């Protein structure tokens, strides 16, 4: 069974990958159909992926200090 810390790390990584995947999909929709909704979705999810990455760096730093 995963510890709470391990689960949190896995959840953060999966969330980052999902955000980047949806951002790529939104970019493809924008390029193929000139959809403004696709562009908005891409921007939102890429921004979410970046913010989650910053959170992950901060969290991993905190984990190192606690150990």
CHARMM internal coordinates of N, CA and C (Angstrom, degrees):
IC EDIT
DIST 1 N 1 CA 1.4395
DIST 1 CA 1 C 1.5329
ANGL 1 N 1 CA 1 C 109.22
DIST 1 C 2 N 1.3112
ANGL 1 CA 1 C 2 N 115.62
DIHE 1 N 1 CA 1 C 2 N 141.23
DIST 2 N 2 CA 1.4611
ANGL 1 C 2 N 2 CA 120.87
DIHE 1 CA 1 C 2 N 2 CA -179.87
DIST 2 CA 2 C 1.5261
ANGL 2 N 2 CA 2 C 111.42
DIHE 1 C 2 N 2 CA 2 C -75.88
DIST 2 C 3 N 1.3162
ANGL 2 CA 2 C 3 N 115.29
DIHE 2 N 2 CA 2 C 3 N 142.04
DIST 3 N 3 CA 1.4591
ANGL 2 C 3 N 3 CA 119.29
DIHE 2 CA 2 C 3 N 3 CA 172.36
DIST 3 CA 3 C 1.5288
ANGL 3 N 3 CA 3 C 108.53
DIHE 2 C 3 N 3 CA 3 C -75.08
DIST 3 C 4 N 1.2913
ANGL 3 CA 3 C 4 N 115.85
DIHE 3 N 3 CA 3 C 4 N 167.07
DIST 4 N 4 CA 1.4641
ANGL 3 C 4 N 4 CA 120.24
DIHE 3 CA 3 C 4 N 4 CA 179.89
DIST 4 CA 4 C 1.5221
ANGL 4 N 4 CA 4 C 111.07
DIHE 3 C 4 N 4 CA 4 C -62.38
DIST 4 C 5 N 1.3269
ANGL 4 CA 4 C 5 N 117.19
DIHE 4 N 4 CA 4 C 5 N -39.21
DIST 5 N 5 CA 1.4747
ANGL 4 C 5 N 5 CA 120.71
DIHE 4 CA 4 C 5 N 5 CA 177.80
DIST 5 CA 5 C 1.5197
ANGL 5 N 5 CA 5 C 111.15
DIHE 4 C 5 N 5 CA 5 C -63.44
DIST 5 C 6 N 1.3278
ANGL 5 CA 5 C 6 N 116.32
DIHE 5 N 5 CA 5 C 6 N -45.46
DIST 6 N 6 CA 1.4680
ANGL 5 C 6 N 6 CA 120.41
DIHE 5 CA 5 C 6 N 6 CA -179.42
DIST 6 CA 6 C 1.5287
ANGL 6 N 6 CA 6 C 110.82
DIHE 5 C 6 N 6 CA 6 C -63.63
DIST 6 C 7 N 1.3199
ANGL 6 CA 6 C 7 N 115.97
DIHE 6 N 6 CA 6 C 7 N -42.87
DIST 7 N 7 CA 1.4546
ANGL 6 C 7 N 7 CA 119.70
DIHE 6 CA 6 C 7 N 7 CA 178.04
DIST 7 CA 7 C 1.5227
ANGL 7 N 7 CA 7 C 110.70
DIHE 6 C 7 N 7 CA 7 C -61.08
DIST 7 C 8 N 1.3085
ANGL 7 CA 7 C 8 N 117.39
DIHE 7 N 7 CA 7 C 8 N -42.00
DIST 8 N 8 CA 1.4591
ANGL 7 C 8 N 8 CA 121.84
DIHE 7 CA 7 C 8 N 8 CA -179.75
DIST 8 CA 8 C 1.5376
ANGL 8 N 8 CA 8 C 110.65
DIHE 7 C 8 N 8 CA 8 C -61.86
DIST 8 C 9 N 1.3297
ANGL 8 CA 8 C 9 N 116.71
DIHE 8 N 8 CA 8 C 9 N -42.91
DIST 9 N 9 CA 1.4641
ANGL 8 C 9 N 9 CA 120.82
DIHE 8 CA 8 C 9 N 9 CA 179.13
DIST 9 CA 9 C 1.5285
ANGL 9 N 9 CA 9 C 109.96
DIHE 8 C 9 N 9 CA 9 C -63.78
DIST 9 C 10 N 1.3358
ANGL 9 CA 9 C 10 N 117.01
DIHE 9 N 9 CA 9 C 10 N -46.70
DIST 10 N 10 CA 1.4681
ANGL 9 C 10 N 10 CA 120.71
DIHE 9 CA 9 C 10 N 10 CA 179.22
DIST 10 CA 10 C 1.5166
ANGL 10 N 10 CA 10 C 110.15
DIHE 9 C 10 N 10 CA 10 C -61.35
DIST 10 C 11 N 1.3197
ANGL 10 CA 10 C 11 N 117.33
DIHE 10 N 10 CA 10 C 11 N -43.23
DIST 11 N 11 CA 1.4634
ANGL 10 C 11 N 11 CA 121.72
DIHE 10 CA 10 C 11 N 11 CA -179.24
DIST 11 CA 11 C 1.5293
ANGL 11 N 11 CA 11 C 111.46
DIHE 10 C 11 N 11 CA 11 C -63.06
DIST 11 C 12 N 1.3082
ANGL 11 CA 11 C 12 N 117.86
DIHE 11 N 11 CA 11 C 12 N -41.31
DIST 12 N 12 CA 1.4641
ANGL 11 C 12 N 12 CA 121.41
DIHE 11 CA 11 C 12 N 12 CA 178.38
DIST 12 CA 12 C 1.5254
ANGL 12 N 12 CA 12 C 110.33
DIHE 11 C 12 N 12 CA 12 C -63.65
DIST 12 C 13 N 1.3354
ANGL 12 CA 12 C 13 N 116.91
DIHE 12 N 12 CA 12 C 13 N -47.22
DIST 13 N 13 CA 1.4654
ANGL 12 C 13 N 13 CA 120.70
DIHE 12 CA 12 C 13 N 13 CA -178.18
DIST 13 CA 13 C 1.5261
ANGL 13 N 13 CA 13 C 110.81
DIHE 12 C 13 N 13 CA 13 C -63.29
DIST 13 C 14 N 1.3225
ANGL 13 CA 13 C 14 N 117.70
DIHE 13 N 13 CA 13 C 14 N -44.54
DIST 14 N 14 CA 1.4685
ANGL 13 C 14 N 14 CA 120.88
DIHE 13 CA 13 C 14 N 14 CA 179.10
DIST 14 CA 14 C 1.5302
ANGL 14 N 14 CA 14 C 110.51
DIHE 13 C 14 N 14 CA 14 C -63.81
DIST 14 C 15 N 1.3128
ANGL 14 CA 14 C 15 N 117.19
DIHE 14 N 14 CA 14 C 15 N -39.34
DIST 15 N 15 CA 1.4704
ANGL 14 C 15 N 15 CA 120.68
DIHE 14 CA 14 C 15 N 15 CA 179.00
DIST 15 CA 15 C 1.5289
ANGL 15 N 15 CA 15 C 111.58
DIHE 14 C 15 N 15 CA 15 C -64.86
DIST 15 C 16 N 1.3320
ANGL 15 CA 15 C 16 N 117.19
DIHE 15 N 15 CA 15 C 16 N -39.94
DIST 16 N 16 CA 1.4670
ANGL 15 C 16 N 16 CA 120.84
DIHE 15 CA 15 C 16 N 16 CA 177.42
DIST 16 CA 16 C 1.5270
ANGL 16 N 16 CA 16 C 110.04
DIHE 15 C 16 N 16 CA 16 C -63.50
DIST 16 C 17 N 1.3311
ANGL 16 CA 16 C 17 N 116.76
DIHE 16 N 16 CA 16 C 17 N -46.99
DIST 17 N 17 CA 1.4644
ANGL 16 C 17 N 17 CA 120.51
DIHE 16 CA 16 C 17 N 17 CA -179.91
DIST 17 CA 17 C 1.5270
ANGL 17 N 17 CA 17 C 111.69
DIHE 16 C 17 N 17 CA 17 C -62.72
DIST 17 C 18 N 1.3226
ANGL 17 CA 17 C 18 N 117.15
DIHE 17 N 17 CA 17 C 18 N -40.86
DIST 18 N 18 CA 1.4615
ANGL 17 C 18 N 18 CA 121.09
DIHE 17 CA 17 C 18 N 18 CA 177.97
DIST 18 CA 18 C 1.5289
ANGL 18 N 18 CA 18 C 110.83
DIHE 17 C 18 N 18 CA 18 C -64.15
DIST 18 C 19 N 1.3134
ANGL 18 CA 18 C 19 N 117.10
DIHE 18 N 18 CA 18 C 19 N -42.99
DIST 19 N 19 CA 1.4719
ANGL 18 C 19 N 19 CA 120.81
DIHE 18 CA 18 C 19 N 19 CA 179.13
DIST 19 CA 19 C 1.5242
ANGL 19 N 19 CA 19 C 111.24
DIHE 18 C 19 N 19 CA 19 C -61.66
DIST 19 C 20 N 1.3312
ANGL 19 CA 19 C 20 N 115.95
DIHE 19 N 19 CA 19 C 20 N -44.65
DIST 20 N 20 CA 1.4648
ANGL 19 C 20 N 20 CA 118.82
DIHE 19 CA 19 C 20 N 20 CA 179.27
DIST 20 CA 20 C 1.5299
ANGL 20 N 20 CA 20 C 111.38
DIHE 19 C 20 N 20 CA 20 C -66.80
DIST 20 C 21 N 1.3264
ANGL 20 CA 20 C 21 N 117.22
DIHE 20 N 20 CA 20 C 21 N -37.28
DIST 21 N 21 CA 1.4682
ANGL 20 C 21 N 21 CA 120.54
DIHE 20 CA 20 C 21 N 21 CA 177.77
DIST 21 CA 21 C 1.5156
ANGL 21 N 21 CA 21 C 112.12
DIHE 20 C 21 N 21 CA 21 C -63.77
DIST 21 C 22 N 1.3237
ANGL 21 CA 21 C 22 N 117.21
DIHE 21 N 21 CA 21 C 22 N -43.91
DIST 22 N 22 CA 1.4699
ANGL 21 C 22 N 22 CA 120.78
DIHE 21 CA 21 C 22 N 22 CA 178.28
DIST 22 CA 22 C 1.5350
ANGL 22 N 22 CA 22 C 110.08
DIHE 21 C 22 N 22 CA 22 C -67.82
DIST 22 C 23 N 1.3266
ANGL 22 CA 22 C 23 N 116.79
DIHE 22 N 22 CA 22 C 23 N -35.74
DIST 23 N 23 CA 1.4686
ANGL 22 C 23 N 23 CA 119.82
DIHE 22 CA 22 C 23 N 23 CA 176.52
DIST 23 CA 23 C 1.5242
ANGL 23 N 23 CA 23 C 111.60
DIHE 22 C 23 N 23 CA 23 C -63.28
DIST 23 C 24 N 1.3243
ANGL 23 CA 23 C 24 N 117.01
DIHE 23 N 23 CA 23 C 24 N -41.26
DIST 24 N 24 CA 1.4712
ANGL 23 C 24 N 24 CA 121.15
DIHE 23 CA 23 C 24 N 24 CA 177.33
DIST 24 CA 24 C 1.5256
ANGL 24 N 24 CA 24 C 110.12
DIHE 23 C 24 N 24 CA 24 C -64.74
DIST 24 C 25 N 1.3325
ANGL 24 CA 24 C 25 N 116.30
DIHE 24 N 24 CA 24 C 25 N -42.62
DIST 25 N 25 CA 1.4574
ANGL 24 C 25 N 25 CA 120.32
DIHE 24 CA 24 C 25 N 25 CA 178.65
DIST 25 CA 25 C 1.5358
ANGL 25 N 25 CA 25 C 110.73
DIHE 24 C 25 N 25 CA 25 C -62.06
DIST 25 C 26 N 1.3268
ANGL 25 CA 25 C 26 N 117.81
DIHE 25 N 25 CA 25 C 26 N -42.94
DIST 26 N 26 CA 1.4576
ANGL 25 C 26 N 26 CA 121.24
DIHE 25 CA 25 C 26 N 26 CA 177.48
DIST 26 CA 26 C 1.5219
ANGL 26 N 26 CA 26 C 111.92
DIHE 25 C 26 N 26 CA 26 C -62.82
DIST 26 C 27 N 1.3407
ANGL 26 CA 26 C 27 N 116.34
DIHE 26 N 26 CA 26 C 27 N -37.66
DIST 27 N 27 CA 1.4659
ANGL 26 C 27 N 27 CA 120.16
DIHE 26 CA 26 C 27 N 27 CA 176.81
DIST 27 CA 27 C 1.5213
ANGL 27 N 27 CA 27 C 110.92
DIHE 26 C 27 N 27 CA 27 C -63.90
DIST 27 C 28 N 1.3218
ANGL 27 CA 27 C 28 N 116.99
DIHE 27 N 27 CA 27 C 28 N -42.31
DIST 28 N 28 CA 1.4666
ANGL 27 C 28 N 28 CA 120.74
DIHE 27 CA 27 C 28 N 28 CA 177.76
DIST 28 CA 28 C 1.5206
ANGL 28 N 28 CA 28 C 111.08
DIHE 27 C 28 N 28 CA 28 C -62.97
DIST 28 C 29 N 1.3252
ANGL 28 CA 28 C 29 N 117.29
DIHE 28 N 28 CA 28 C 29 N -40.90
DIST 29 N 29 CA 1.4640
ANGL 28 C 29 N 29 CA 120.56
DIHE 28 CA 28 C 29 N 29 CA 177.68
DIST 29 CA 29 C 1.5240
ANGL 29 N 29 CA 29 C 110.96
DIHE 28 C 29 N 29 CA 29 C -62.12
DIST 29 C 30 N 1.3059
ANGL 29 CA 29 C 30 N 116.14
DIHE 29 N 29 CA 29 C 30 N -40.62
DIST 30 N 30 CA 1.4587
ANGL 29 C 30 N 30 CA 120.14
DIHE 29 CA 29 C 30 N 30 CA 179.17
DIST 30 CA 30 C 1.5298
ANGL 30 N 30 CA 30 C 111.05
DIHE 29 C 30 N 30 CA 30 C -65.58
DIST 30 C 31 N 1.3297
ANGL 30 CA 30 C 31 N 116.46
DIHE 30 N 30 CA 30 C 31 N -44.15
DIST 31 N 31 CA 1.4594
ANGL 30 C 31 N 31 CA 119.81
DIHE 30 CA 30 C 31 N 31 CA -178.04
DIST 31 CA 31 C 1.5283
ANGL 31 N 31 CA 31 C 112.38
DIHE 30 C 31 N 31 CA 31 C -69.53
DIST 31 C 32 N 1.3108
ANGL 31 CA 31 C 32 N 117.80
DIHE 31 N 31 CA 31 C 32 N -35.12
DIST 32 N 32 CA 1.4645
ANGL 31 C 32 N 32 CA 121.05
DIHE 31 CA 31 C 32 N 32 CA -177.65
DIST 32 CA 32 C 1.5186
ANGL 32 N 32 CA 32 C 112.61
DIHE 31 C 32 N 32 CA 32 C -80.70
DIST 32 C 33 N 1.3196
ANGL 32 CA 32 C 33 N 117.05
DIHE 32 N 32 CA 32 C 33 N -38.52
DIST 33 N 33 CA 1.4622
ANGL 32 C 33 N 33 CA 120.39
DIHE 32 CA 32 C 33 N 33 CA -172.26
DIST 33 CA 33 C 1.5237
ANGL 33 N 33 CA 33 C 114.10
DIHE 32 C 33 N 33 CA 33 C -119.12
DIST 33 C 34 N 1.3217
ANGL 33 CA 33 C 34 N 117.63
DIHE 33 N 33 CA 33 C 34 N 2.87
DIST 34 N 34 CA 1.4718
ANGL 33 C 34 N 34 CA 122.73
DIHE 33 CA 33 C 34 N 34 CA -175.85
DIST 34 CA 34 C 1.5353
ANGL 34 N 34 CA 34 C 110.78
DIHE 33 C 34 N 34 CA 34 C 51.67
DIST 34 C 35 N 1.3195
ANGL 34 CA 34 C 35 N 114.71
DIHE 34 N 34 CA 34 C 35 N 40.99
DIST 35 N 35 CA 1.4547
ANGL 34 C 35 N 35 CA 121.73
DIHE 34 CA 34 C 35 N 35 CA -176.77
DIST 35 CA 35 C 1.5301
ANGL 35 N 35 CA 35 C 110.26
DIHE 34 C 35 N 35 CA 35 C -85.43
DIST 35 C 36 N 1.3198
ANGL 35 CA 35 C 36 N 115.65
DIHE 35 N 35 CA 35 C 36 N 121.13
DIST 36 N 36 CA 1.4648
ANGL 35 C 36 N 36 CA 118.80
DIHE 35 CA 35 C 36 N 36 CA 177.63
DIST 36 CA 36 C 1.5299
ANGL 36 N 36 CA 36 C 110.62
DIHE 35 C 36 N 36 CA 36 C -67.78
DIST 36 C 37 N 1.3267
ANGL 36 CA 36 C 37 N 117.24
DIHE 36 N 36 CA 36 C 37 N -28.60
DIST 37 N 37 CA 1.4663
ANGL 36 C 37 N 37 CA 120.45
DIHE 36 CA 36 C 37 N 37 CA 176.46
DIST 37 CA 37 C 1.5273
ANGL 37 N 37 CA 37 C 110.39
DIHE 36 C 37 N 37 CA 37 C -66.85
DIST 37 C 38 N 1.3289
ANGL 37 CA 37 C 38 N 116.88
DIHE 37 N 37 CA 37 C 38 N -37.89
DIST 38 N 38 CA 1.4622
ANGL 37 C 38 N 38 CA 120.39
DIHE 37 CA 37 C 38 N 38 CA 176.72
DIST 38 CA 38 C 1.5177
ANGL 38 N 38 CA 38 C 111.30
DIHE 37 C 38 N 38 CA 38 C -63.74
DIST 38 C 39 N 1.3230
ANGL 38 CA 38 C 39 N 116.32
DIHE 38 N 38 CA 38 C 39 N -41.29
DIST 39 N 39 CA 1.4682
ANGL 38 C 39 N 39 CA 120.33
DIHE 38 CA 38 C 39 N 39 CA 178.54
DIST 39 CA 39 C 1.5276
ANGL 39 N 39 CA 39 C 110.74
DIHE 38 C 39 N 39 CA 39 C -65.12
DIST 39 C 40 N 1.3314
ANGL 39 CA 39 C 40 N 116.68
DIHE 39 N 39 CA 39 C 40 N -44.20
DIST 40 N 40 CA 1.4720
ANGL 39 C 40 N 40 CA 120.21
DIHE 39 CA 39 C 40 N 40 CA 179.09
DIST 40 CA 40 C 1.5245
ANGL 40 N 40 CA 40 C 110.38
DIHE 39 C 40 N 40 CA 40 C -62.12
DIST 40 C 41 N 1.3334
ANGL 40 CA 40 C 41 N 116.93
DIHE 40 N 40 CA 40 C 41 N -42.05
DIST 41 N 41 CA 1.4531
ANGL 40 C 41 N 41 CA 120.72
DIHE 40 CA 40 C 41 N 41 CA 179.43
DIST 41 CA 41 C 1.5275
ANGL 41 N 41 CA 41 C 110.57
DIHE 40 C 41 N 41 CA 41 C -64.15
DIST 41 C 42 N 1.3277
ANGL 41 CA 41 C 42 N 116.96
DIHE 41 N 41 CA 41 C 42 N -41.67
DIST 42 N 42 CA 1.4621
ANGL 41 C 42 N 42 CA 120.80
DIHE 41 CA 41 C 42 N 42 CA 179.19
DIST 42 CA 42 C 1.5235
ANGL 42 N 42 CA 42 C 110.99
DIHE 41 C 42 N 42 CA 42 C -62.12
DIST 42 C 43 N 1.3078
ANGL 42 CA 42 C 43 N 117.10
DIHE 42 N 42 CA 42 C 43 N -45.55
DIST 43 N 43 CA 1.4674
ANGL 42 C 43 N 43 CA 120.90
DIHE 42 CA 42 C 43 N 43 CA -178.99
DIST 43 CA 43 C 1.5304
ANGL 43 N 43 CA 43 C 110.23
DIHE 42 C 43 N 43 CA 43 C -63.75
DIST 43 C 44 N 1.3215
ANGL 43 CA 43 C 44 N 116.83
DIHE 43 N 43 CA 43 C 44 N -45.96
DIST 44 N 44 CA 1.4676
ANGL 43 C 44 N 44 CA 120.58
DIHE 43 CA 43 C 44 N 44 CA -178.57
DIST 44 CA 44 C 1.5205
ANGL 44 N 44 CA 44 C 111.15
DIHE 43 C 44 N 44 CA 44 C -61.48
DIST 44 C 45 N 1.3410
ANGL 44 CA 44 C 45 N 117.29
DIHE 44 N 44 CA 44 C 45 N -45.48
DIST 45 N 45 CA 1.4556
ANGL 44 C 45 N 45 CA 119.42
DIHE 44 CA 44 C 45 N 45 CA -175.66
DIST 45 CA 45 C 1.5248
ANGL 45 N 45 CA 45 C 112.54
DIHE 44 C 45 N 45 CA 45 C -77.01
DIST 45 C 46 N 1.3315
ANGL 45 CA 45 C 46 N 118.30
DIHE 45 N 45 CA 45 C 46 N -31.55
DIST 46 N 46 CA 1.4656
ANGL 45 C 46 N 46 CA 118.76
DIHE 45 CA 45 C 46 N 46 CA 173.49
DIST 46 CA 46 C 1.5271
ANGL 46 N 46 CA 46 C 110.21
DIHE 45 C 46 N 46 CA 46 C -66.41
DIST 46 C 47 N 1.3259
ANGL 46 CA 46 C 47 N 116.38
DIHE 46 N 46 CA 46 C 47 N -40.31
DIST 47 N 47 CA 1.4649
ANGL 46 C 47 N 47 CA 120.20
DIHE 46 CA 46 C 47 N 47 CA 176.68
DIST 47 CA 47 C 1.5336
ANGL 47 N 47 CA 47 C 110.46
DIHE 46 C 47 N 47 CA 47 C -63.28
DIST 47 C 48 N 1.3205
ANGL 47 CA 47 C 48 N 116.59
DIHE 47 N 47 CA 47 C 48 N -41.88
DIST 48 N 48 CA 1.4641
ANGL 47 C 48 N 48 CA 120.59
DIHE 47 CA 47 C 48 N 48 CA 176.89
DIST 48 CA 48 C 1.5238
ANGL 48 N 48 CA 48 C 110.85
DIHE 47 C 48 N 48 CA 48 C -61.06
DIST 48 C 49 N 1.3323
ANGL 48 CA 48 C 49 N 117.33
DIHE 48 N 48 CA 48 C 49 N -42.72
DIST 49 N 49 CA 1.4634
ANGL 48 C 49 N 49 CA 120.97
DIHE 48 CA 48 C 49 N 49 CA 178.36
DIST 49 CA 49 C 1.5204
ANGL 49 N 49 CA 49 C 112.00
DIHE 48 C 49 N 49 CA 49 C -62.61
DIST 49 C 50 N 1.3187
ANGL 49 CA 49 C 50 N 116.71
DIHE 49 N 49 CA 49 C 50 N -39.38
DIST 50 N 50 CA 1.4609
ANGL 49 C 50 N 50 CA 120.58
DIHE 49 CA 49 C 50 N 50 CA 178.65
DIST 50 CA 50 C 1.5244
ANGL 50 N 50 CA 50 C 110.56
DIHE 49 C 50 N 50 CA 50 C -66.72
DIST 50 C 51 N 1.3334
ANGL 50 CA 50 C 51 N 116.64
DIHE 50 N 50 CA 50 C 51 N -44.74
DIST 51 N 51 CA 1.4666
ANGL 50 C 51 N 51 CA 120.04
DIHE 50 CA 50 C 51 N 51 CA 179.21
DIST 51 CA 51 C 1.5274
ANGL 51 N 51 CA 51 C 111.53
DIHE 50 C 51 N 51 CA 51 C -64.29
DIST 51 C 52 N 1.3181
ANGL 51 CA 51 C 52 N 117.20
DIHE 51 N 51 CA 51 C 52 N -39.81
DIST 52 N 52 CA 1.4623
ANGL 51 C 52 N 52 CA 120.18
DIHE 51 CA 51 C 52 N 52 CA 176.59
DIST 52 CA 52 C 1.5249
ANGL 52 N 52 CA 52 C 111.14
DIHE 51 C 52 N 52 CA 52 C -64.86
DIST 52 C 53 N 1.3237
ANGL 52 CA 52 C 53 N 117.15
DIHE 52 N 52 CA 52 C 53 N -36.38
DIST 53 N 53 CA 1.4640
ANGL 52 C 53 N 53 CA 120.54
DIHE 52 CA 52 C 53 N 53 CA 177.68
DIST 53 CA 53 C 1.5281
ANGL 53 N 53 CA 53 C 110.65
DIHE 52 C 53 N 53 CA 53 C -64.79
DIST 53 C 54 N 1.3154
ANGL 53 CA 53 C 54 N 116.76
DIHE 53 N 53 CA 53 C 54 N -42.10
DIST 54 N 54 CA 1.4630
ANGL 53 C 54 N 54 CA 120.42
DIHE 53 CA 53 C 54 N 54 CA 176.99
DIST 54 CA 54 C 1.5319
ANGL 54 N 54 CA 54 C 110.95
DIHE 53 C 54 N 54 CA 54 C -63.37
DIST 54 C 55 N 1.3218
ANGL 54 CA 54 C 55 N 115.55
DIHE 54 N 54 CA 54 C 55 N -40.72
DIST 55 N 55 CA 1.4622
ANGL 54 C 55 N 55 CA 119.88
DIHE 54 CA 54 C 55 N 55 CA 176.58
DIST 55 CA 55 C 1.5294
ANGL 55 N 55 CA 55 C 110.71
DIHE 54 C 55 N 55 CA 55 C -62.35
DIST 55 C 56 N 1.3378
ANGL 55 CA 55 C 56 N 116.99
DIHE 55 N 55 CA 55 C 56 N -41.67
DIST 56 N 56 CA 1.4622
ANGL 55 C 56 N 56 CA 121.05
DIHE 55 CA 55 C 56 N 56 CA 179.96
DIST 56 CA 56 C 1.5297
ANGL 56 N 56 CA 56 C 111.09
DIHE 55 C 56 N 56 CA 56 C -62.02
DIST 56 C 57 N 1.3197
ANGL 56 CA 56 C 57 N 117.24
DIHE 56 N 56 CA 56 C 57 N -43.60
DIST 57 N 57 CA 1.4615
ANGL 56 C 57 N 57 CA 120.56
DIHE 56 CA 56 C 57 N 57 CA 178.74
DIST 57 CA 57 C 1.5249
ANGL 57 N 57 CA 57 C 110.03
DIHE 56 C 57 N 57 CA 57 C -60.53
DIST 57 C 58 N 1.3103
ANGL 57 CA 57 C 58 N 116.47
DIHE 57 N 57 CA 57 C 58 N -44.09
DIST 58 N 58 CA 1.4701
ANGL 57 C 58 N 58 CA 120.94
DIHE 57 CA 57 C 58 N 58 CA 179.14
DIST 58 CA 58 C 1.5316
ANGL 58 N 58 CA 58 C 110.94
DIHE 57 C 58 N 58 CA 58 C -64.72
DIST 58 C 59 N 1.3164
ANGL 58 CA 58 C 59 N 116.20
DIHE 58 N 58 CA 58 C 59 N -42.14
DIST 59 N 59 CA 1.4644
ANGL 58 C 59 N 59 CA 120.51
DIHE 58 CA 58 C 59 N 59 CA -179.15
DIST 59 CA 59 C 1.5287
ANGL 59 N 59 CA 59 C 111.37
DIHE 58 C 59 N 59 CA 59 C -66.72
DIST 59 C 60 N 1.3407
ANGL 59 CA 59 C 60 N 117.04
DIHE 59 N 59 CA 59 C 60 N -43.31
DIST 60 N 60 CA 1.4634
ANGL 59 C 60 N 60 CA 119.95
DIHE 59 CA 59 C 60 N 60 CA 179.59
DIST 60 CA 60 C 1.5269
ANGL 60 N 60 CA 60 C 110.97
DIHE 59 C 60 N 60 CA 60 C -65.01
DIST 60 C 61 N 1.3235
ANGL 60 CA 60 C 61 N 117.44
DIHE 60 N 60 CA 60 C 61 N -36.34
DIST 61 N 61 CA 1.4633
ANGL 60 C 61 N 61 CA 120.85
DIHE 60 CA 60 C 61 N 61 CA 175.00
DIST 61 CA 61 C 1.5159
ANGL 61 N 61 CA 61 C 111.53
DIHE 60 C 61 N 61 CA 61 C -63.20
DIST 61 C 62 N 1.3264
ANGL 61 CA 61 C 62 N 115.94
DIHE 61 N 61 CA 61 C 62 N -40.61
DIST 62 N 62 CA 1.4582
ANGL 61 C 62 N 62 CA 119.96
DIHE 61 CA 61 C 62 N 62 CA 178.40
DIST 62 CA 62 C 1.5255
ANGL 62 N 62 CA 62 C 110.86
DIHE 61 C 62 N 62 CA 62 C -66.29
DIST 62 C 63 N 1.3490
ANGL 62 CA 62 C 63 N 117.12
DIHE 62 N 62 CA 62 C 63 N -38.05
DIST 63 N 63 CA 1.4524
ANGL 62 C 63 N 63 CA 120.34
DIHE 62 CA 62 C 63 N 63 CA 177.80
DIST 63 CA 63 C 1.5336
ANGL 63 N 63 CA 63 C 111.78
DIHE 62 C 63 N 63 CA 63 C -62.27
DIST 63 C 64 N 1.3263
ANGL 63 CA 63 C 64 N 116.15
DIHE 63 N 63 CA 63 C 64 N -40.14
DIST 64 N 64 CA 1.4680
ANGL 63 C 64 N 64 CA 119.94
DIHE 63 CA 63 C 64 N 64 CA 179.07
DIST 64 CA 64 C 1.5246
ANGL 64 N 64 CA 64 C 111.69
DIHE 63 C 64 N 64 CA 64 C -63.55
DIST 64 C 65 N 1.3228
ANGL 64 CA 64 C 65 N 116.55
DIHE 64 N 64 CA 64 C 65 N -39.17
DIST 65 N 65 CA 1.4657
ANGL 64 C 65 N 65 CA 120.19
DIHE 64 CA 64 C 65 N 65 CA 179.92
DIST 65 CA 65 C 1.5297
ANGL 65 N 65 CA 65 C 111.83
DIHE 64 C 65 N 65 CA 65 C -69.30
DIST 65 C 66 N 1.3129
ANGL 65 CA 65 C 66 N 117.43
DIHE 65 N 65 CA 65 C 66 N -31.46
DIST 66 N 66 CA 1.4605
ANGL 65 C 66 N 66 CA 121.61
DIHE 65 CA 65 C 66 N 66 CA -178.10
DIST 66 CA 66 C 1.5312
ANGL 66 N 66 CA 66 C 112.18
DIHE 65 C 66 N 66 CA 66 C -77.12
DIST 66 C 67 N 1.3229
ANGL 66 CA 66 C 67 N 116.79
DIHE 66 N 66 CA 66 C 67 N -26.43
DIST 67 N 67 CA 1.4707
ANGL 66 C 67 N 67 CA 119.48
DIHE 66 CA 66 C 67 N 67 CA -176.60
DIST 67 CA 67 C 1.4889
ANGL 67 N 67 CA 67 C 112.84
DIHE 66 C 67 N 67 CA 67 C -82.94
END
COOR INIT
IC SEED 1 N 1 CA 1 C
IC BUILD
